[in-house]
Structures are given as C-alpha cells and as structure tokens.
Amino acid sequence: MNQHRGNIHAWLAEPLSREISQRIDHLAAIEGVERIAIMPDVHLAEQVCVGLIVATRVKIFPAAVGSDIGCGMAAVRCAAEADLLADEQPAAKLLAGLYRTIPALKQHRTSAAANLPEELLRLPLSHPRLERLKSRDGRLQLGTLGRGNHFLEFQSDDEGFLWLMVHSGSRGMGHAISAHHGAIAGDPSSAKQPAGFEADSEAGRAYLSDAAWAELYAAQNRLVILAAVGELLEDLFSIGLDRDSLIHANHNHVRTELHDGNRYWVHRKGALSAKAGEPGLIPGSMGTASFHTVGRGCSAALSSSSHGAGRALSRAAAMKSIGERQLLREMRGVWFDHRHGDQLRDEAPSAYKDIFAVMRAQRDLMRIVRQLRPVLSFKGL
C-alpha cells in the first residue's frame, strides 16, 4: 500500500494507527523537516517513530536517529550446511558455547575486553565525559550483544547452507552520545516533538562527529562478535566463516545525500539505506524468515527500505498477552534456550508484524536476493 500526502510518502502493510499518524503529522510540521518516508515496519517510539526516514536541509534531529546510533545487522555464510544443527546435541553444544563467548552487557573479564581499534582511539569525542566513557564502557562493551531485540541467529538458505546473522549496535556508547546531544538541543525524551540544531553550528558539528564515531563503534562491535563466533565454530565443529560473503549494514544514522537534485540530511531511525544495488539485511523475528536484499534506489522513499518486521505489540502488551506456551509453539523447529522462555515472551514472533506482508509492501524499494529460515536463536539476557 503506497500512499502520498504532501511531503510524506508511505509504504504500508496495514493502516497507520491514529497515534502514529498524529506523531508523524507533528513531525512533518516542524520547521526544517522537508520530507518524510514511512516504512511498512513503522511503530511507536519516543518522539520519532521507528521505521521513518526524515530529510532536512540544514537541521539535525538526534531523536530522528535514535539512541542506538549505528545499530545494524551483519551476516556471513558458514562453511557448513544447516544440517550441522539438525540434532539437539550439536545445537546444545553451540548454545552453551555462545553463552561463554558472547556476553550480553560487558566482557566477563579484563583480558577479554578487546582494545579499541586505532581508528576509534584516534577519533576524539566532543566532551571529556564521553572520552572517559570511551576508555571504560567502550572497551568493556566491545564484542557484546545487548538485550531486547538484539540477537545472534544461525539460519538456513534455500540451498541448505548455514548462515550467521548478528543484530547489535553501539551499546552504551551510542546511548550516552545521544543523551548528551539531546540535552544540548533541549530535547528531553518526554517532549512531544524533537529538538535539533543546524548542522553547520558548533553543536551540529559535534553531534555529527560523535554519531560517526558511534557508527564505527557499532560496526566494529558486530565484526568482533562475528570473529568470536568464527573461533567458536572452529573449536566446536572445525568449520570457518566465508569472509567474502559478508553483508553489513546499519539502520540508525544521519547522512548527507542527494535526492531528486536536492542535498538533504537524511535521518534513518529503523530504516535501511537502499540505494540502487546496495545490499541489505531485513530480519523477521525469532522463529520467522529473514531476507538478504538489494536496494532499488526509490527516490520517493529517499532510497530506503524497512529494517525488519516491526513491532505489532509493545513489550508491555506482549508480556501481558503472550504466554510461555504460545512462545514455545511459535518457536517450534528453532533451537533456543527454553529455560528463558518466560523472559522472551516480548520477543515472540506474534509480537511482531507479518514479515511477508512487510516485504510485499516494499517491493518497489528493494529486491529479495535470498530468503532464510531460523535454525538456532541466541538472545542476550
């Protein structure tokens, strides 16, 4: 369902709720907002909905990027067939190894905390407090998965090959950077409309520099996780990762881009860049399909696509309405740690929109290269 109203274009799998429509209308009316594109996975979030692309000429809105700057996906093919995990014993061995290898929040011991890459050490952050966090939290959280909707998943493609997909972001560093610059903009999270600053102001340049650092950190975080899982697979099963198959993309950022002859600051919050020929990754949810894609460069969508299925239920609503038995039914055929079933109810497949409906709604935004089904799902707790 492709809709167009004023400076708003939408690709929808279902009608927008009244609250989402009102939020977007308020956003479109803010001075400096030139264009908005709505993706089919759109859902409510603080100030700016997830699944939006906001284009401006001169202003930057940190809330239109979100707090997990640089959050994204990485996928790589394993040198094995998915049948490797057909039986419970190897699956249990792998899950146990992942708990030892991939922390959720911080590295278990000092020796495991990877040194920050030279590029991240060399690039300064805009405030001494952020620099101190970089030296402490930045080191301890590098190579950690996070909680919530972040995940590590082994998947099977249509040819039976095993793939690894990781969803993680800039961890506490991105949140700290976002909060710091939001406060400078006069933008408390309780405000109904986001505040911003001009890109060419001192505040704007500082945010853009720090956000670029967070993007690099998030990308490096995913690569460290992939490397650690690669070593685990080698130890457990004597198989490696096909590095040449790597697909890597993030869905929370702001960039200067040219669209229809106009130069914009393009903010994506829960949306992939989908320029013509650009590879992308669109996961469904625990228990549902994921997709490798290529962008079509649709100018009306500011060359973007969805970043996933999008939530159908808030976390609170999901915990109220989805029981553990329902989660187990929905996850049938996918290995995961049943001991944590009660804690994972807000991540059940039924808490998310139908990924196939989402993909149909954006056929003119991207092309599907490969569909994958989940084999084993690992979540940080």
C-alpha positions in Angstrom: 0.0 0.0 0.0 1.9 3.1 -1.3 0.5 6.4 0.0 1.5 10.0 -0.7 0.3 13.1 1.2 2.1 16.4 1.0 5.8 15.8 1.9 5.0 12.4 3.3 5.3 9.1 1.4 4.4 5.8 2.9 4.7 2.1 2.1 2.4 0.3 4.4 1.5 -3.3 5.2 -1.5 -2.1 7.3 -3.2 1.2 8.1 -1.4 3.5 10.4 -2.8 3.8 13.9 -4.2 7.2 15.0 -1.3 7.8 17.4 1.3 7.0 14.8 -0.4 9.3 12.2 -0.5 12.1 14.7 3.1 11.7 15.7 4.2 11.8 12.0 2.0 14.8 11.2 3.5 16.7 14.1 7.0 15.8 12.9 6.2 16.9 9.3 5.1 20.3 10.6 8.4 21.0 12.4 10.4 23.8 10.8 13.2 22.4 8.8 11.7 19.0 8.0 11.4 18.7 4.2 10.4 15.1 3.5 9.3 12.0 5.4 9.2 8.4 4.2 7.3 5.8 6.3 8.4 2.2 6.1 6.0 -0.8 6.5 7.6 -1.8 9.8 6.8 1.6 11.4 5.9 1.5 15.1 5.8 3.9 18.1 8.9 5.0 19.9 9.9 8.1 21.9 9.3 11.3 19.9 10.1 9.8 16.5 8.6 6.5 15.4 10.9 3.6 14.4 10.7 3.0 10.6 10.9 6.6 9.5 13.3 8.5 7.2 13.4 12.2 7.8 15.1 14.6 5.3 16.1 18.1 6.3 18.1 20.9 4.5 20.1 22.4 7.4 18.8 21.0 10.7 19.9 17.8 12.6 17.5 16.0 14.9 19.3 13.4 17.2 15.9 11.9 18.1 15.3 11.1 14.4 18.4 8.8 14.6 17.6 7.3 17.9 19.7 6.3 20.9 21.4 3.2 19.5 23.4 5.1 16.8 24.8 2.7 14.2 22.7 -0.3 15.3 22.5 -2.7 12.4 23.0 -6.2 11.0 25.9 -8.4 9.8 25.6 -11.7 8.0 28.1 -14.2 6.8 27.9 -17.7 5.4 29.4 -20.6 7.4 31.5 -23.3 5.7 28.9 -25.9 6.5 25.4 -27.0 5.7 22.4 -26.2 8.0 22.1 -29.9 8.8 25.1 -29.4 11.1 22.5 -28.2 13.7 19.8 -30.7 12.8 20.2 -32.6 16.1 19.9 -31.5 19.7 23.4 -32.4 20.8 25.4 -30.1 18.4 22.7 -27.3 18.9 23.1 -27.5 22.7 26.8 -27.5 22.4 26.7 -24.4 20.3 24.3 -22.6 22.6 26.5 -23.3 25.6 29.5 -22.0 23.7 27.7 -18.8 22.7 26.9 -18.1 26.4 30.6 -18.5 27.2 31.8 -16.4 24.2 29.2 -13.6 23.6 28.3 -11.6 26.7 25.1 -9.5 26.7 26.3 -6.4 28.6 30.0 -6.4 29.2 33.0 -8.6 28.8 33.4 -11.1 31.7 37.0 -10.4 32.5 39.5 -7.7 31.8 41.6 -9.9 29.5 38.6 -10.5 27.2 37.9 -6.8 26.8 39.3 -6.1 23.3 41.3 -2.9 22.8 39.5 -0.3 20.8 40.8 -0.2 17.2 43.2 2.5 16.4 40.7 4.4 14.3 38.3 4.7 17.3 41.0 5.7 19.7 42.3 8.3 17.3 39.0 10.0 16.7 38.1 12.2 19.7 34.6 12.6 21.1 33.3 16.0 21.8 33.2 16.1 25.6 35.6 14.8 28.3 32.8 12.7 29.9 32.2 10.9 26.6 36.0 10.3 26.3 36.0 8.8 29.8 33.2 6.5 28.8 35.0 5.5 25.7 38.0 4.4 27.7 35.8 2.4 30.2 32.5 1.3 28.8 33.7 1.4 25.2 36.3 -1.2 25.9 34.2 -3.4 28.2 31.2 -3.5 25.8 33.1 -4.1 22.6 32.0 -7.6 21.3 28.8 -7.7 23.4 25.4 -8.4 22.0 23.0 -6.3 24.1 19.4 -7.2 25.1 15.9 -6.6 23.8 15.6 -7.2 20.1 19.3 -7.8 19.6 20.2 -11.3 18.6 22.6 -13.8 17.1 21.0 -16.3 14.8 22.0 -19.3 12.7 19.9 -19.6 9.5 19.5 -21.9 6.5 19.1 -20.6 3.0 17.1 -22.2 0.3 20.1 -24.3 -0.8 20.7 -25.6 2.7 23.8 -23.5 3.5 24.2 -22.3 7.1 24.4 -18.5 7.6 25.2 -16.5 10.8 23.3 -13.2 11.4 24.1 -10.7 14.1 22.0 -7.7 15.2 23.7 -5.3 17.6 24.6 -1.7 17.9 26.7 0.9 19.6 25.8 -0.3 23.1 26.0 2.2 26.0 28.3 4.5 23.9 25.5 5.3 21.4 23.0 5.9 24.2 25.4 8.2 26.0 26.2 10.2 22.9 22.5 10.5 22.0 21.6 11.7 25.5 24.4 14.2 25.7 23.5 15.9 22.4 19.8 15.6 23.1 20.3 17.6 26.3 22.3 20.2 24.4 19.4 20.5 21.9 17.0 21.0 24.8 15.3 17.7 23.9 14.1 15.7 26.9 12.7 12.3 26.0 9.3 13.4 27.5 8.9 16.2 24.9 6.3 15.5 22.2 8.4 16.9 19.4 12.2 16.5 18.8 14.5 19.5 19.1 17.5 20.0 16.8 20.3 22.2 15.8 21.8 23.4 12.5 24.3 21.0 11.0 26.8 23.7 10.5 26.7 25.0 14.1 29.2 24.0 16.8 26.6 21.8 18.3 25.7 20.2 15.0 29.2 19.5 14.0 29.9 18.0 17.4 26.9 15.7 17.2 27.7 14.6 13.6 31.3 13.8 14.6 30.2 11.8 17.7 27.5 10.0 15.7 30.0 9.0 13.1 32.2 7.6 15.9 29.2 5.6 17.2 28.6 4.2 13.8 32.2 3.0 13.5 32.0 1.5 17.0 28.7 -0.4 16.3 30.2 -1.8 13.1 33.4 -2.9 14.9 31.2 -4.4 17.6 29.5 -6.7 15.1 32.8 -7.7 13.5 34.3 -8.6 16.9 31.2 -10.8 17.6 31.5 -12.5 14.2 35.2 -13.2 14.8 34.5 -14.7 18.2 31.7 -16.9 16.8 34.0 -17.9 14.0 36.6 -19.1 16.5 33.9 -21.0 18.4 32.7 -22.8 15.3 36.3 -23.7 14.5 36.8 -25.1 18.0 33.5 -27.0 18.2 33.0 -28.2 14.6 36.2 -27.4 12.7 34.4 -25.1 10.3 35.0 -21.5 9.5 33.3 -18.4 8.1 33.3 -17.4 4.4 34.5 -13.8 4.9 33.9 -12.9 1.3 30.1 -13.4 1.8 29.9 -10.7 4.5 26.9 -8.4 4.3 27.0 -5.4 6.7 24.5 -2.6 7.1 23.2 -0.3 9.8 19.7 1.3 10.2 20.2 4.2 12.7 22.2 7.1 11.2 22.2 10.5 9.6 24.0 11.2 6.3 24.1 13.9 3.7 22.6 12.6 0.5 21.5 13.8 -2.9 17.8 13.0 -3.8 16.0 14.5 -6.8 18.7 17.0 -7.3 18.4 18.3 -3.7 21.0 17.9 -0.9 19.5 16.7 2.3 20.5 15.5 5.7 18.8 12.1 5.7 18.0 10.7 9.2 17.1 7.0 9.3 15.6 5.5 12.5 15.0 1.9 12.0 15.4 2.0 8.2 18.0 0.7 5.8 19.7 2.7 3.1 18.6 1.0 -0.1 20.4 2.8 -3.0 20.3 1.0 -6.3 22.4 -2.1 -6.0 23.1 -1.7 -2.3 23.0 -4.9 -0.2 20.8 -5.1 2.8 19.6 -7.3 5.6 16.0 -7.5 6.8 15.3 -9.9 9.7 11.8 -11.0 10.7 11.7 -12.1 14.3 12.6 -15.2 16.4 11.0 -18.0 14.5 10.3 -16.3 11.2 12.1 -15.7 8.0 14.9 -13.2 7.3 16.0 -11.7 3.9 19.1 -10.6 2.1 18.2 -7.8 -0.2 19.4 -5.3 -2.8 18.1 -1.8 -2.9 16.2 -0.3 -5.9 17.1 3.4 -5.2 13.5 4.6 -5.0 13.8 8.4 -4.7 10.3 8.9 -3.2 11.5 6.6 -0.3 14.8 8.5 -0.1 16.4 5.3 -1.2 15.4 3.4 1.9 13.7 0.2 3.0 12.4 -1.3 6.2 14.9 -2.7 8.8 12.8 -5.6 9.9 9.2 -6.7 10.6 8.4 -4.0 13.2 6.6 -4.5 16.4 2.9 -5.3 16.4 2.7 -5.2 20.2 4.6 -3.1 22.7 6.8 -5.0 25.1 4.4 -4.5 27.9 1.4 -5.6 25.8 3.3 -8.7 24.6 4.2 -9.8 28.1 0.5 -9.5 29.1 -1.0 -11.3 26.1 1.6 -13.9 25.1 2.2 -16.9 27.4 5.2 -19.1 27.5 3.3 -22.0 25.9 2.5 -19.8 22.9 6.1 -18.8 22.5 7.2 -22.4 22.5 4.6 -23.2 19.8 5.7 -20.3 17.7 9.4 -21.3 18.0 8.8 -25.0 17.1 11.6 -26.1 14.9 14.1 -23.5 16.1 16.7 -24.3 18.7 16.8 -21.8 21.6 17.3 -21.8 25.4 13.9 -22.9 26.7 14.9 -22.1 30.3 14.4 -18.4 29.4 11.1 -18.8 27.6 9.2 -16.7 30.1 11.7 -13.8 29.7 11.5 -13.9 25.9 7.7 -13.6 25.6 8.0 -10.0 24.4 10.2 -11.2 21.6 7.8 -13.9 20.4 7.0 -13.9 16.6 3.5 -12.8 17.3 4.8 -9.6 19.0 5.9 -8.6 15.5 4.2 -7.8 12.3 4.0 -10.4 9.5 7.4 -10.1 7.8 5.9 -11.4 4.5 3.3 -8.6 4.4 6.1 -6.1 5.2 8.2 -7.4 2.3 5.3 -7.3 -0.1 4.5 -3.7 0.9 8.0 -2.6 -0.2 8.6 -4.5 -3.4 9.4 -1.3 -5.2 12.0 -0.3 -2.6 14.2 -3.4 -2.7 14.7 -6.8 -4.3 14.9 -10.1 -2.4 18.2 -11.9 -3.1 17.9 -14.7 -0.5 15.3 -15.9 2.0 16.5 -17.7 5.1 14.8 -19.6 7.9 16.0 -19.6 11.5 17.7 -22.7 12.8 19.1 -21.5 16.2 18.4 -18.3 18.0 20.6 -16.8 20.8 19.5 -13.8 22.8 21.3 -11.8 25.5 19.7 -11.9 28.9 
